[in-house]
Amino acid sequence: MPMNIITRYKDKYTSLLKETQIPLMQSRIKILAFGLILLSSLTFIILLNSLVNPHMTIVIRLLVLLLTMAFALYLLLEKAKWQLSGHIFLLSLCTFIWTNLIFYTSGINLVTIQLSLIIISSSFYILGKNWGILYSLANVVPIVIHLLNSRLQNGQVTITQFQISNLSFLLALIVNFGILIIMHYEFFKSFYHSHYKERELNAQLQTALKEAQEATRLRSDFLSSMSHELRTPLHAVIGMINVLSIENPRKDQEENLAILRFSAENLLALINDTLDFSKMNAEKVLLNTADFNISTLLQNIHASFKSKAEQKGLDFRLKTDFESNPLYVNGDQNRLTQILNNLVSNAVKFTDNGGRVELSVTTTAQIGQQVVLLFAVKDSGIGIPKNKQEIIFEPFLQANNNITKRYGGTGLGLAIVKRLINLHESELKLVSEENIGSVFSFEISYTLAKPELPEEKIPVVSIPVQEISNLNILIAEDNIINIMLLKKILDQWDCNYSLSKNGQEALDMVKTGTFDVVLMDIHMPVMDGFEASRHIRELPDANISKIKIIALTASSDVDIQESFNFTYLDDYLLKPFSPLLLKEKLEAVVVQLSGN
């Protein structure tokens, strides 16, 4: 029967330790259990020894101590209340010391000091610093008071010949030392294990962090690669639409081309949004500040959406408090345009026939050269339910699936807008009511810029096509479809051009010195466009090394500008591009060559 009880409590003790995986907590339970078992056993042995020559005070004190220890052990093993058990354990020891000080003139002996050290150490180790301080004071203060009252016990900590020859005293001395050693051993063992686990977890965290960073890099590289791969055929589609559009198509063909253009531009917008979002996640998007006319920017946005709004029967208005005085500021006009385009596009998309959309900009503060502008896009559209107003800012999420089916979209627009506004150290706010409408607003602080001085109107003289045709152009491109498209575009202007299928061929052909400009694709076999451009710039002949290089690339704007090799380029065009934009670039080359 006793063996069954011991086995039962042993199992409960093991189970109690398994409930916590924290080494320090396990150590606290072990210290308490060992302390209770050893002191209970010691008290029991001393009590039996005291019954030989019984002294009532000693027997009662030992019996109370033993019962208290047994109750604390019961709470620990049976009820798993280790903290309460710890308090009872410490209070019982404190009481034993207090009564020792009361009943005996020289109440401080070596065993008393040992018990005092056990109380101080175990109170900190088992219950923590706050209880440790409390129990330490409750134990030390009475001892100090006793020493002062007894005149420091005449400078003696008593240990008599009788005590030395007394088996109980010697047993208490040995057991107390053992308890002190076990407490410190268990505590510092747990400290070592905690430190080891901390180092192990830190190592795992570092590994996980590296894996996450690598996964982020791979995802970014994948999206950049996919962007290039998607833009390349899309460039051919939009390019051919542009070519066909200027070849006097029939009315029915114009309608077909309009449908193709709409679909291609939607696909391009999707690719751009996905890539933008990827770059923002990788924190590669920075604000590029420059002076610009915000009044003109707002008017252009209003003009670009007015036609679409009218087609839906919407009243689209622009309101500012600086209509009479154009406002010039220093900031990133491209990112502001992207923010407002997304918000206005959503407002027009989600507002049904007969509704109203308003873009308003008001000055909320001006201190010195700093001006704070409040931008608001208000619509009378479908609105957003209260319980969905948080998730719409999360990527790839919309208020519900019906919105996706009815209006389309990927759910990236608002996520991009929110992050772009955060880049401006501001916050996107939303006030919306279902079936009533929505208001998206944000503030941006700008530095005022000097207004552009009105220049004398000089007639714009377009460079004749025949002057562009005088350029000797080298096309460095490996994609056969892109080559065909470029040939069709350049043939319209009767340009002289030659072809090279990789960067190495382009470099070899440039060395002849017969070309004025290189239309350089970036991603090519053998030698890419960046490397070919670098080698061209390093050619010893200054006239050849300064040849104009215009990169034609399906990479993102951010990827191009982040590259160190960007410095080897004179200009670049992102595929798909408009033939008119290419013409402007070539006209700029003509102007520069004529200036030289």
C-alpha positions as CSV (number, residue, x, y, z in Angstrom):
1,M,0.0,0.0,0.0
2,P,2.7,2.6,0.9
3,M,4.5,1.7,-2.4
4,N,1.3,2.5,-4.3
5,I,1.0,5.9,-2.7
6,I,4.6,6.7,-3.4
7,T,4.2,5.6,-7.1
8,R,1.0,7.6,-7.4
9,Y,2.6,10.8,-6.1
10,K,5.6,10.2,-8.2
11,D,3.5,10.1,-11.3
12,K,1.7,13.2,-10.2
13,Y,5.0,15.0,-9.7
14,T,6.2,13.9,-13.2
15,S,2.9,15.0,-14.7
16,L,3.2,18.4,-13.0
17,L,6.7,18.9,-14.5
18,K,5.5,18.0,-17.9
19,E,2.7,20.5,-17.8
20,T,5.3,23.3,-18.2
21,Q,8.1,23.2,-20.8
22,I,9.8,26.3,-19.2
23,P,13.0,25.2,-17.5
24,L,12.7,27.9,-14.8
25,M,9.2,26.9,-13.8
26,Q,10.3,23.2,-13.6
27,S,13.2,24.3,-11.4
28,R,10.9,26.1,-9.0
29,I,8.7,23.1,-8.6
30,K,11.8,20.8,-8.1
31,I,13.3,23.1,-5.5
32,L,9.9,23.3,-3.6
33,A,9.4,19.5,-3.8
34,F,12.9,18.7,-2.6
35,G,12.8,21.2,0.2
36,L,9.4,19.9,1.5
37,I,10.4,16.3,1.3
38,L,13.8,16.8,2.9
39,L,12.6,19.1,5.7
40,S,9.5,17.0,6.4
41,S,11.8,13.9,6.7
42,L,14.2,15.8,8.9
43,T,11.4,17.1,11.1
44,F,9.9,13.6,11.5
45,I,13.3,12.1,12.5
46,I,14.0,14.9,15.0
47,L,10.4,14.6,16.4
48,L,10.9,10.9,17.0
49,N,14.3,11.6,18.6
50,S,12.7,14.2,20.9
51,L,10.1,11.7,22.2
52,V,12.9,9.9,24.0
53,N,13.2,12.8,26.5
54,P,10.1,14.8,25.6
55,H,10.0,18.5,26.0
56,M,6.4,19.8,25.4
57,T,7.4,23.1,23.6
58,I,9.8,21.4,21.3
59,V,7.4,18.5,20.5
60,I,4.5,20.9,19.7
61,R,6.7,23.1,17.5
62,L,8.1,20.1,15.6
63,L,4.6,18.5,15.3
64,V,3.1,21.8,13.9
65,L,6.0,22.2,11.5
66,L,5.7,18.6,10.3
67,L,1.9,18.9,9.7
68,T,2.3,22.2,7.9
69,M,5.0,20.7,5.6
70,A,2.9,17.7,4.9
71,F,-0.1,19.9,4.0
72,A,2.1,22.0,1.7
73,L,3.4,18.8,0.0
74,Y,-0.3,17.7,-0.4
75,L,-1.2,20.9,-2.1
76,L,1.8,20.6,-4.4
77,L,1.4,17.0,-5.5
78,E,-2.4,16.4,-5.2
79,K,-3.8,19.9,-6.1
80,A,-0.9,21.1,-8.3
81,K,-1.1,24.5,-6.4
82,W,2.7,25.0,-6.2
83,Q,2.5,28.7,-5.5
84,L,0.2,28.3,-2.5
85,S,2.4,25.4,-1.4
86,G,5.5,27.6,-1.6
87,H,3.9,30.3,0.6
88,I,3.0,27.7,3.3
89,F,6.5,26.2,3.1
90,L,8.1,29.6,3.6
91,L,5.7,30.8,6.3
92,S,6.2,27.6,8.3
93,L,10.0,28.1,8.3
94,C,9.6,31.8,9.2
95,T,7.3,30.8,12.1
96,F,9.8,28.2,13.3
97,I,12.6,30.9,13.4
98,W,10.3,33.5,15.1
99,T,9.3,31.0,17.8
100,N,13.0,30.1,18.3
101,L,13.8,33.7,18.9
102,I,10.9,34.1,21.4
103,F,11.5,30.9,23.4
104,Y,15.3,31.1,23.7
105,T,17.7,33.8,24.8
106,S,20.4,32.7,22.5
107,G,17.9,31.8,19.7
108,I,20.3,32.3,16.9
109,N,22.5,29.2,16.2
110,L,24.0,27.7,13.1
111,V,20.8,25.9,12.2
112,T,18.8,29.1,12.5
113,I,21.2,30.8,10.1
114,Q,20.9,27.9,7.7
115,L,17.1,28.1,7.8
116,S,17.3,31.8,7.2
117,L,19.4,31.3,4.1
118,I,17.0,28.6,2.9
119,I,14.1,31.1,3.3
120,I,15.9,33.9,1.5
121,S,17.1,31.7,-1.4
122,S,13.9,29.7,-1.9
123,S,11.6,32.7,-1.6
124,F,13.4,34.3,-4.6
125,Y,13.8,31.1,-6.6
126,I,10.3,29.8,-6.0
127,L,8.1,32.9,-5.9
128,G,10.1,35.6,-7.6
129,K,11.7,38.9,-6.6
130,N,8.7,40.6,-5.0
131,W,7.8,37.8,-2.7
132,G,11.5,37.2,-2.2
133,I,12.0,40.7,-0.8
134,L,8.9,40.3,1.4
135,Y,9.9,37.0,2.9
136,S,13.6,38.0,3.3
137,L,12.5,41.1,5.3
138,A,10.0,39.0,7.4
139,N,12.9,36.7,8.2
140,V,15.9,39.0,8.6
141,V,14.2,41.9,10.5
142,P,13.2,39.7,13.5
143,I,16.8,38.3,13.6
144,V,18.3,41.7,13.6
145,I,15.9,42.9,16.4
146,H,16.7,39.8,18.4
147,L,20.5,40.4,18.1
148,L,20.1,44.0,19.2
149,N,17.9,43.1,22.2
150,S,20.3,40.3,23.2
151,R,23.3,42.7,22.7
152,L,24.4,40.7,19.7
153,Q,24.4,37.5,21.8
154,N,27.7,38.7,23.3
155,G,29.2,38.3,19.8
156,Q,28.4,34.6,19.7
157,V,26.4,32.4,17.3
158,T,25.8,29.5,19.7
159,I,26.9,26.0,19.0
160,T,27.3,24.1,22.2
161,Q,29.1,20.8,23.0
162,F,25.6,19.3,23.6
163,Q,24.5,20.4,20.1
164,I,27.6,18.9,18.5
165,S,27.0,15.6,20.2
166,N,23.2,15.7,19.5
167,L,22.3,13.5,16.5
168,S,19.3,15.7,15.6
169,F,21.4,18.9,15.5
170,L,24.0,17.4,13.3
171,L,21.4,15.8,11.0
172,A,19.7,19.2,10.7
173,L,23.0,20.8,9.9
174,I,23.8,18.3,7.1
175,V,20.3,18.3,5.6
176,N,20.1,22.1,5.5
177,F,23.4,22.4,3.7
178,G,22.1,19.8,1.3
179,I,18.9,21.8,0.7
180,L,21.0,25.0,0.0
181,I,23.1,23.1,-2.5
182,I,20.2,21.5,-4.2
183,M,18.3,24.8,-4.5
184,H,21.3,26.5,-6.2
185,Y,22.1,23.6,-8.4
186,E,18.5,23.3,-9.7
187,F,18.1,27.0,-10.2
188,F,21.4,27.4,-12.2
189,K,20.7,24.3,-14.1
190,S,17.4,25.8,-15.3
191,F,19.2,29.0,-16.0
192,Y,21.7,27.2,-18.2
193,H,19.0,25.3,-20.0
194,S,17.0,28.5,-20.6
195,H,20.1,30.2,-21.9
196,Y,20.8,27.2,-24.2
197,K,17.2,27.1,-25.4
198,E,17.4,30.9,-26.0
199,R,20.5,30.5,-28.1
200,E,18.8,27.6,-29.9
201,L,15.7,29.6,-30.6
202,N,17.7,32.6,-31.7
203,A,19.6,30.4,-34.2
204,Q,16.2,29.0,-35.4
205,L,14.9,32.6,-35.6
206,Q,17.9,33.7,-37.6
207,T,17.5,30.7,-40.0
208,A,13.7,31.4,-40.3
209,L,14.5,35.1,-41.0
210,K,17.0,34.3,-43.7
211,E,14.5,31.9,-45.2
212,A,11.8,34.5,-45.1
213,Q,14.1,37.1,-46.7
214,E,15.2,34.6,-49.3
215,A,11.5,33.8,-50.0
216,T,10.7,37.5,-50.3
217,R,13.6,38.0,-52.7
218,L,12.6,35.0,-54.7
219,R,9.0,36.2,-54.9
220,S,10.2,39.6,-55.9
221,D,12.5,38.2,-58.5
222,F,9.7,35.9,-59.7
223,L,7.2,38.8,-60.1
224,S,9.8,40.9,-61.8
225,S,10.6,38.0,-64.2
226,M,6.9,37.3,-64.8
227,S,6.3,41.0,-65.3
228,H,9.0,41.0,-68.0
229,E,7.7,37.9,-69.6
230,L,4.1,39.2,-69.6
231,R,5.0,42.7,-70.8
232,T,7.0,41.4,-73.8
233,P,4.0,39.8,-75.6
234,L,1.7,42.5,-74.3
235,H,4.1,45.1,-75.9
236,A,3.6,43.3,-79.2
237,V,-0.2,43.3,-78.8
238,I,-0.5,47.0,-77.9
239,G,2.2,47.9,-80.4
240,M,0.3,46.2,-83.3
241,I,-2.9,47.9,-82.1
242,N,-1.2,51.2,-82.4
243,V,0.2,50.4,-85.8
244,L,-3.2,49.2,-87.1
245,S,-4.9,52.3,-85.6
246,I,-2.9,54.6,-87.9
247,E,-3.5,52.6,-91.0
248,N,-6.9,54.1,-91.7
249,P,-9.0,51.1,-90.4
250,R,-12.6,50.7,-91.4
251,K,-15.3,51.7,-88.8
252,D,-15.9,48.0,-87.8
253,Q,-12.2,47.5,-87.5
254,E,-11.9,50.6,-85.3
255,E,-14.5,49.1,-82.9
256,N,-12.5,45.8,-82.8
257,L,-9.3,47.6,-82.1
258,A,-10.9,49.6,-79.3
259,I,-12.0,46.4,-77.7
260,L,-8.5,45.0,-78.0
261,R,-6.9,48.2,-76.7
262,F,-9.3,48.2,-73.7
263,S,-8.5,44.6,-72.8
264,A,-4.8,45.0,-73.3
265,E,-4.6,48.1,-71.2
266,N,-6.6,46.4,-68.4
267,L,-4.1,43.5,-68.5
268,L,-1.2,46.0,-68.4
269,A,-2.8,47.8,-65.4
270,L,-3.1,44.5,-63.6
271,I,0.5,43.6,-64.2
272,N,1.6,47.1,-63.1
273,D,-0.5,46.8,-59.9
274,T,1.0,43.4,-59.0
275,L,4.5,44.6,-59.6
276,D,4.0,47.8,-57.7
277,F,2.6,45.9,-54.7
278,S,5.6,43.5,-54.8
279,K,8.0,46.4,-54.8
280,M,6.3,48.0,-51.9
281,N,6.4,44.8,-49.9
282,A,10.2,44.7,-50.6
283,E,10.4,48.4,-49.6
284,K,11.9,49.3,-52.9
285,V,9.5,52.2,-53.7
286,L,10.9,55.6,-52.7
287,L,9.4,59.1,-53.3
288,N,11.1,61.1,-56.0
289,T,10.5,64.8,-55.3
290,A,10.5,67.6,-57.8
291,D,8.6,70.9,-58.3
292,F,5.3,70.6,-60.0
293,N,2.0,72.4,-60.6
294,I,-0.6,70.6,-58.6
295,S,-3.4,72.6,-60.2
296,T,-2.4,71.2,-63.6
297,L,-2.1,67.7,-62.2
298,L,-5.6,67.8,-60.8
299,Q,-7.1,69.2,-64.0
300,N,-5.4,66.5,-66.1
301,I,-6.9,63.8,-63.8
302,H,-10.3,65.4,-64.0
303,A,-10.0,65.5,-67.8
304,S,-8.8,61.9,-68.1
305,F,-11.9,60.5,-66.2
306,K,-14.5,63.0,-67.4
307,S,-15.2,61.1,-70.6
308,K,-15.7,57.7,-68.8
309,A,-17.9,59.4,-66.2
310,E,-20.1,60.9,-68.8
311,Q,-20.4,57.6,-70.5
312,K,-21.9,56.2,-67.3
313,G,-24.1,59.3,-66.8
314,L,-22.1,60.5,-63.8
315,D,-21.6,64.1,-62.6
316,F,-17.8,64.3,-62.0
317,R,-16.6,67.5,-60.4
318,L,-13.2,68.9,-59.3
319,K,-13.2,71.4,-56.4
320,T,-10.1,73.2,-55.0
321,D,-9.7,76.3,-52.9
322,F,-6.8,77.6,-55.1
323,E,-8.6,77.6,-58.5
324,S,-7.7,81.2,-59.2
325,N,-4.0,80.8,-58.2
326,P,-2.1,77.8,-59.5
327,L,-0.4,76.0,-56.7
328,Y,3.3,74.9,-57.1
329,V,4.7,72.4,-54.6
330,N,7.7,70.1,-54.2
331,G,6.7,66.4,-54.0
332,D,6.3,63.2,-56.0
333,Q,3.7,64.0,-58.6
334,N,3.8,60.5,-60.1
335,R,2.9,58.8,-56.9
336,L,0.2,61.4,-56.1
337,T,-1.2,60.8,-59.6
338,Q,-1.2,57.1,-59.0
339,I,-3.1,57.6,-55.6
340,L,-5.7,59.9,-57.1
341,N,-6.1,57.8,-60.3
342,N,-6.8,54.7,-58.2
343,L,-9.3,56.5,-55.9
344,V,-11.2,58.3,-58.7
345,S,-11.2,55.1,-60.8
346,N,-12.8,53.2,-57.9
347,A,-15.3,56.0,-57.4
348,V,-16.4,56.0,-61.0
349,K,-16.4,52.2,-61.2
350,F,-18.6,51.7,-58.1
351,T,-21.0,54.5,-58.8
352,D,-24.0,53.7,-60.9
353,N,-25.7,55.7,-63.6
354,G,-27.0,59.1,-62.5
355,G,-24.6,59.3,-59.5
356,R,-22.0,61.8,-58.5
357,V,-18.2,61.8,-58.0
358,E,-16.2,64.7,-56.6
359,L,-12.5,65.2,-56.2
360,S,-11.8,68.0,-53.8
361,V,-8.5,69.5,-52.5
362,T,-8.5,72.0,-49.7
363,T,-5.7,73.8,-47.8
364,T,-6.0,72.8,-44.1
365,A,-2.8,74.5,-42.8
366,Q,0.1,76.7,-44.0
367,I,3.1,77.5,-41.9
368,G,5.9,79.3,-43.7
369,Q,6.8,77.3,-46.8
370,Q,4.9,74.2,-45.6
371,V,1.3,73.6,-46.8
372,V,-1.0,70.8,-45.8
373,L,-3.5,69.7,-48.4
374,L,-6.6,67.6,-47.7
375,F,-7.5,65.4,-50.6
376,A,-11.0,63.8,-50.7
377,V,-12.7,61.6,-53.3
378,K,-16.4,61.4,-52.6
379,D,-19.0,59.3,-54.5
380,S,-22.6,58.4,-54.2
381,G,-21.9,54.7,-55.1
382,I,-22.7,51.4,-53.5
383,G,-20.8,52.2,-50.3
384,I,-19.0,49.7,-48.0
385,P,-20.6,47.9,-45.0
386,K,-19.2,48.8,-41.6
387,N,-17.9,45.2,-41.0
388,K,-16.0,45.3,-44.4
389,Q,-14.3,48.6,-44.1
390,E,-11.0,47.2,-42.7
391,I,-10.5,44.3,-45.1
392,I,-10.8,46.4,-48.3
393,F,-7.3,47.8,-47.6
394,E,-5.9,44.2,-47.5
395,P,-4.3,43.0,-50.7
396,F,-6.5,40.8,-53.0
397,L,-9.6,41.3,-50.8
398,Q,-12.8,43.1,-51.7
399,A,-16.0,43.7,-49.7
400,N,-17.6,40.6,-51.1
401,N,-17.4,38.2,-54.0
402,N,-20.3,39.8,-55.8
403,I,-18.3,43.0,-56.2
404,T,-15.5,41.0,-58.0
405,K,-18.0,39.3,-60.3
406,R,-19.9,42.6,-61.1
407,Y,-17.2,45.2,-61.2
408,G,-14.0,43.1,-61.6
409,G,-10.6,44.1,-60.2
410,T,-8.0,42.3,-58.1
411,G,-8.3,44.2,-54.8
412,L,-4.8,45.6,-55.0
413,G,-5.7,49.2,-55.8
414,L,-6.6,50.4,-52.2
415,A,-3.7,48.3,-50.7
416,I,-1.3,50.2,-53.0
417,V,-2.9,53.5,-52.3
418,K,-2.7,53.0,-48.6
419,R,1.0,52.1,-48.7
420,L,1.8,55.1,-51.0
421,I,0.0,57.4,-48.6
422,N,2.0,55.9,-45.7
423,L,5.2,56.7,-47.7
424,H,4.0,60.3,-47.5
425,E,3.8,59.8,-43.7
426,S,0.0,60.2,-43.8
427,E,-3.1,57.9,-43.4
428,L,-5.9,57.0,-45.6
429,K,-9.3,57.6,-44.0
430,L,-12.7,56.2,-45.0
431,V,-16.2,57.3,-44.2
432,S,-18.8,55.1,-45.9
433,E,-22.4,54.0,-45.7
434,E,-23.9,51.1,-47.7
435,N,-26.0,52.3,-50.6
436,I,-25.2,55.9,-49.8
437,G,-21.6,56.4,-50.8
438,S,-18.0,56.7,-49.7
439,V,-15.5,59.4,-48.9
440,F,-11.7,58.5,-49.1
441,S,-9.5,61.3,-47.7
442,F,-5.9,61.9,-46.7
443,E,-3.6,64.8,-46.0
444,I,-0.1,65.4,-47.4
445,S,2.3,68.1,-46.4
446,Y,4.2,69.7,-49.2
447,T,6.9,72.4,-49.4
448,L,5.8,75.3,-51.5
449,A,7.7,75.8,-54.8
450,K,8.3,78.9,-56.9
451,P,5.8,79.4,-59.6
452,E,7.1,78.9,-63.1
453,L,7.6,82.2,-64.8
454,P,5.4,82.6,-67.9
455,E,7.5,82.2,-71.0
456,E,7.0,83.8,-74.3
457,K,5.0,81.5,-76.5
458,I,7.3,80.1,-79.1
459,P,5.7,78.1,-81.9
460,V,6.3,74.4,-81.4
461,V,8.2,73.2,-84.3
462,S,7.9,69.5,-84.9
463,I,11.0,67.9,-86.3
464,P,10.1,66.7,-89.8
465,V,9.9,62.9,-90.3
466,Q,12.6,63.2,-93.0
467,E,15.1,64.4,-90.3
468,I,14.3,61.4,-88.1
469,S,14.8,59.2,-91.1
470,N,18.3,60.5,-91.4
471,L,19.2,58.8,-88.2
472,N,21.2,55.6,-88.4
473,I,19.5,53.3,-85.8
474,L,20.8,50.1,-84.4
475,I,18.1,47.7,-83.0
476,A,19.5,45.3,-80.4
477,E,16.6,42.9,-79.8
478,D,16.4,39.1,-79.6
479,N,12.5,38.7,-79.7
480,I,11.4,38.3,-83.3
481,I,7.9,39.7,-82.6
482,N,9.4,42.9,-81.0
483,I,11.8,43.2,-84.0
484,M,8.8,43.0,-86.4
485,L,6.9,45.6,-84.4
486,L,9.9,48.0,-84.3
487,K,10.4,47.6,-88.1
488,K,6.8,48.4,-88.8
489,I,7.0,51.5,-86.5
490,L,10.3,52.8,-88.0
491,D,9.2,52.0,-91.6
492,Q,6.4,54.5,-91.1
493,W,9.1,57.2,-90.7
494,D,11.4,55.8,-93.4
495,C,14.2,55.3,-90.8
496,N,17.5,53.6,-91.5
497,Y,18.0,50.7,-89.2
498,S,20.1,47.6,-88.7
499,L,19.5,44.6,-86.6
500,S,21.5,42.7,-83.9
501,K,20.2,39.7,-82.0
502,N,22.3,40.1,-78.8
503,G,24.5,42.5,-76.9
504,Q,27.7,41.2,-78.3
505,E,26.5,41.7,-81.9
506,A,25.4,45.2,-80.9
507,L,28.8,46.0,-79.4
508,D,30.6,44.7,-82.5
509,M,28.4,46.7,-84.9
510,V,28.7,49.9,-82.8
511,K,32.5,49.8,-83.2
512,T,32.1,50.6,-86.9
513,G,31.0,54.1,-85.8
514,T,28.2,54.4,-88.4
515,F,25.2,54.6,-85.9
516,D,23.6,57.6,-84.2
517,V,21.4,55.8,-81.7
518,V,21.0,52.3,-80.3
519,L,17.6,50.9,-79.3
520,M,18.9,48.5,-76.7
521,D,16.8,45.7,-75.3
522,I,18.0,44.8,-71.7
523,H,17.3,41.1,-71.6
524,M,19.3,39.4,-74.4
525,P,21.4,36.2,-74.7
526,V,25.2,36.1,-74.9
527,M,25.5,39.6,-73.5
528,D,22.6,41.6,-71.9
529,G,21.8,45.2,-72.7
530,F,23.3,46.7,-69.5
531,E,26.7,44.9,-70.1
532,A,26.7,45.9,-73.8
533,S,26.0,49.5,-72.8
534,R,28.9,49.4,-70.3
535,H,31.3,48.1,-72.9
536,I,30.2,50.8,-75.4
537,R,30.9,53.5,-72.9
538,E,34.4,52.1,-72.3
539,L,35.4,52.2,-76.0
540,P,38.5,54.3,-76.6
541,D,37.0,56.3,-79.4
542,A,35.1,59.1,-77.7
543,N,32.8,59.7,-80.6
544,I,31.6,56.1,-80.6
545,S,31.5,55.7,-76.8
546,K,29.1,58.7,-76.6
547,I,26.5,57.2,-78.9
548,K,22.9,57.7,-77.7
549,I,21.6,54.5,-76.1
550,I,17.8,54.2,-75.4
551,A,16.9,51.1,-73.5
552,L,13.7,49.3,-74.5
553,T,12.7,47.1,-71.7
554,A,9.8,45.2,-70.2
555,S,11.4,45.5,-66.7
556,S,9.8,47.8,-64.2
557,D,10.7,51.4,-63.8
558,V,12.0,50.7,-60.2
559,D,14.2,47.8,-61.5
560,I,15.8,50.0,-64.1
561,Q,16.5,52.9,-61.8
562,E,17.8,50.7,-59.0
563,S,20.4,49.2,-61.3
564,F,23.9,50.7,-61.2
565,N,24.1,50.1,-64.9
566,F,21.3,52.6,-65.4
567,T,24.0,55.3,-65.6
568,Y,25.2,53.8,-68.9
569,L,21.9,54.7,-70.6
570,D,20.8,58.0,-72.0
571,D,17.2,57.2,-71.8
572,Y,14.7,54.3,-71.6
573,L,11.2,53.3,-72.7
574,L,9.1,50.8,-70.8
575,K,7.4,48.2,-72.9
576,P,4.6,48.5,-74.0
577,F,5.2,52.1,-75.2
578,S,3.5,54.4,-77.6
579,P,5.1,54.9,-81.1
580,L,4.6,58.7,-80.5
581,L,6.8,58.4,-77.3
582,L,9.5,56.6,-79.3
583,K,9.3,59.4,-81.9
584,E,9.8,62.0,-79.2
585,K,12.9,60.2,-78.0
586,L,14.3,60.0,-81.5
587,E,13.5,63.7,-82.1
588,A,15.4,64.5,-79.0
589,V,18.4,62.7,-80.4
590,V,18.2,64.7,-83.6
591,V,18.1,67.9,-81.6
592,Q,21.2,66.9,-79.5
593,L,23.1,65.8,-82.6
594,S,22.3,69.1,-84.4
595,G,23.3,71.0,-81.3
596,N,26.7,69.3,-81.4
